Amino acid sequence: MTVWDRPEPPTRPVPLDRERIVAAAVALADEGGLEAVSLRKVAGRLDVGPMRLYGYISTKEELFDLMVDEVQAEILPEEQPGDWREALRVLAHRTRQAALRHAWLADLLGGRPTLGPNGLAVTEATLAALDGLADIDTVMRAVETVSAYSTGAIRREIANLRAERTTGLSKRDWQRASGPHVTRMLATGRFPALAKAVYDGTDVDAEASFATGLDWVLDAVADKITRLSA
């Protein structure tokens, strides 16, 4: 029985429900990451005994599932765009925006699909965008490809933001601090392709990089679907 199938216990003297528990857990994770979340800490935030929570949630993994599903409600657009590319683009950008608001989400993206109502609705919206364009196996591979790109790009961006917080160095500060070492290494002539990227490449922000990469992936998906449908 999943956490969504298991009924909640009767109300006790101190009002408690899964909605309040999940809200407290999300707040803790937003403040200190997933390592700041435990049933004991959530109970403390709600001013109840830890054992009270076990009537609603059996494990921390169940709590994480509920947290992810809560945040996935932020990913669903109010209206589904009619064009499949725009639909997948909107979902990808809204996933990135949700992860920027809740950095811990990046640690839980990917892997087994989430089975909560919001997670299932996101999956439904994603599959529905491509429904009828190709056979279901092609649709699944297309969805997996876009998801793999989005997850990887989001995790990289969140990792960079965490590095900034941990070191206290912005991207520019880190580049300045690392500059002398990189310059010496490039001067050896052993890394010509890297030197070209460092000296001739255009620096773009994370949002522009994400959008460009996503468009390239969608172009590849569109080309594949077109060729298979021909």
C-alpha positions in Angstrom: 0.0 0.0 0.0 1.4 3.4 -1.0 1.4 6.4 1.2 -1.4 7.9 -1.0 -3.6 4.8 -0.5 -3.2 4.6 3.3 -5.9 6.4 5.2 -5.0 9.1 7.7 -5.6 8.4 11.4 -8.4 10.1 13.3 -7.8 13.7 14.4 -6.1 14.0 17.8 -6.2 16.9 20.3 -3.5 18.7 18.3 -4.7 19.0 14.7 -2.4 17.2 12.3 -2.7 15.9 8.7 -0.3 15.0 5.9 -0.7 18.5 4.4 0.7 20.2 7.5 3.4 17.6 7.8 4.5 18.0 4.2 4.4 21.8 4.4 6.7 21.6 7.4 9.1 19.2 5.7 9.3 21.4 2.5 10.1 24.4 4.7 12.9 22.6 6.4 14.3 21.3 3.1 14.1 24.8 1.6 16.1 26.1 4.6 18.7 23.4 4.9 18.4 20.8 2.2 17.2 17.2 2.5 19.7 16.5 5.2 17.7 19.0 7.4 14.6 16.8 7.1 13.8 14.0 9.5 10.6 12.9 11.1 11.9 14.2 14.5 12.7 17.7 13.1 9.3 17.8 11.3 7.6 16.9 14.5 9.5 19.6 16.3 8.5 22.2 13.7 4.9 21.2 14.3 5.3 21.0 18.1 4.1 17.4 18.3 5.7 14.2 19.4 7.6 12.3 16.7 5.5 9.2 17.2 2.4 11.2 16.1 3.9 11.4 12.6 4.1 7.6 12.1 0.3 7.4 11.9 0.6 9.4 8.7 4.0 8.5 7.3 6.0 5.3 7.8 9.5 6.3 6.5 11.5 9.3 5.5 11.4 8.0 2.0 7.6 8.3 2.0 7.9 11.8 3.3 10.3 12.7 0.4 7.7 11.2 -2.0 5.0 13.5 -0.6 7.4 16.5 -0.7 8.2 15.9 -4.4 4.5 15.5 -5.2 3.7 18.8 -3.4 6.3 20.7 -5.4 5.2 19.1 -8.7 1.9 20.9 -8.3 4.0 24.0 -9.1 5.2 22.5 -12.4 1.8 21.9 -14.0 0.7 24.9 -16.2 -2.8 26.2 -15.8 -3.4 25.4 -19.5 -1.8 22.8 -21.7 -0.2 24.5 -24.8 -1.6 23.1 -28.1 1.8 22.7 -29.7 3.8 19.6 -28.4 7.1 21.4 -28.5 5.8 24.4 -26.5 4.1 22.0 -24.1 7.4 20.1 -23.4 9.3 23.4 -23.3 6.9 24.9 -20.7 7.1 21.8 -18.5 10.9 21.7 -18.6 11.2 25.4 -17.7 8.6 25.1 -14.9 10.6 22.2 -13.6 13.8 24.3 -13.6 12.0 27.1 -11.9 10.6 24.8 -9.2 14.1 23.4 -8.6 15.5 27.0 -8.2 12.8 27.6 -5.5 13.4 24.2 -3.9 17.0 23.3 -4.6 16.6 19.9 -2.9 14.2 18.8 -5.7 17.3 18.4 -8.0 18.4 15.5 -5.7 15.1 13.7 -6.2 14.6 14.2 -9.9 14.9 11.1 -12.2 14.7 7.5 -11.1 11.4 5.8 -10.6 8.4 7.8 -11.5 6.5 9.5 -8.6 3.0 8.1 -8.1 1.3 10.9 -6.3 -1.6 12.8 -7.9 0.5 15.8 -9.0 3.4 13.6 -10.3 1.0 11.5 -12.3 -0.6 14.7 -13.7 2.8 16.0 -14.8 3.5 12.6 -16.5 0.1 12.7 -18.1 0.6 16.2 -19.4 4.0 15.2 -20.8 2.7 12.1 -22.6 -0.4 13.9 -23.8 1.7 16.5 -25.6 3.0 13.9 -27.9 -0.1 11.7 -28.1 -0.9 10.7 -31.7 2.4 12.0 -33.2 4.1 8.6 -33.1 3.8 5.1 -31.7 3.9 4.8 -27.9 7.5 3.5 -27.8 8.7 6.4 -29.8 6.8 8.8 -27.5 8.4 7.2 -24.4 11.9 7.5 -25.8 11.2 11.1 -26.7 10.0 11.9 -23.2 12.9 10.1 -21.6 15.3 12.1 -23.8 13.9 15.5 -22.9 13.7 14.5 -19.3 17.3 13.3 -19.2 18.5 16.6 -20.6 16.4 18.7 -18.2 17.4 16.7 -15.2 21.1 16.9 -16.0 21.0 20.6 -16.8 19.0 21.4 -13.6 21.3 19.3 -11.4 24.4 21.0 -12.9 22.9 24.5 -12.3 21.9 23.6 -8.7 25.4 22.2 -8.0 27.0 25.5 -9.2 24.6 27.5 -6.9 25.5 25.2 -4.0 29.2 25.7 -4.7 28.7 29.5 -4.6 27.0 29.2 -1.2 29.6 26.8 0.2 32.7 28.7 -1.0 31.3 32.2 -0.8 32.6 32.8 -4.3 30.4 33.9 -7.2 31.1 32.4 -10.6 33.2 35.5 -11.5 35.1 35.3 -8.3 35.8 31.6 -8.8 37.0 32.3 -12.3 39.3 35.1 -11.2 40.7 32.9 -8.4 41.3 29.9 -10.8 42.5 32.1 -13.6 46.3 31.9 -13.0 46.3 28.1 -12.8 44.1 27.7 -15.9 46.3 30.2 -17.8 49.4 28.3 -16.9 47.9 24.9 -17.9 46.6 26.3 -21.3 50.0 27.8 -22.0 51.5 24.3 -22.1 49.7 23.7 -25.4 48.3 20.4 -24.2 44.7 21.5 -24.2 44.1 23.4 -27.6 40.3 22.7 -27.7 39.8 23.8 -24.1 41.9 26.9 -24.8 39.7 27.8 -27.7 36.6 27.4 -25.5 38.1 29.5 -22.7 39.4 32.4 -24.9 36.9 32.4 -27.8 33.7 31.0 -26.3 30.7 33.3 -25.3 29.8 33.2 -21.7 26.0 32.8 -21.3 23.9 32.7 -18.2 22.3 29.5 -16.9 18.8 30.3 -18.1 20.0 31.0 -21.7 22.1 27.9 -21.7 19.2 25.7 -20.5 16.8 27.2 -23.1 19.3 26.7 -25.9 20.1 23.1 -25.0 16.4 22.3 -24.6 15.7 23.7 -28.1 18.4 21.5 -29.6 17.0 18.4 -27.9 13.5 19.3 -29.1 14.9 19.8 -32.6 16.4 16.3 -32.5 13.1 14.8 -31.2 11.1 16.6 -33.9 13.5 15.3 -36.6 13.3 11.7 -35.3 9.5 11.8 -35.2 9.3 13.3 -38.7 11.6 10.6 -40.1 9.7 7.8 -38.4 6.4 9.1 -39.6 7.5 9.5 -43.2 
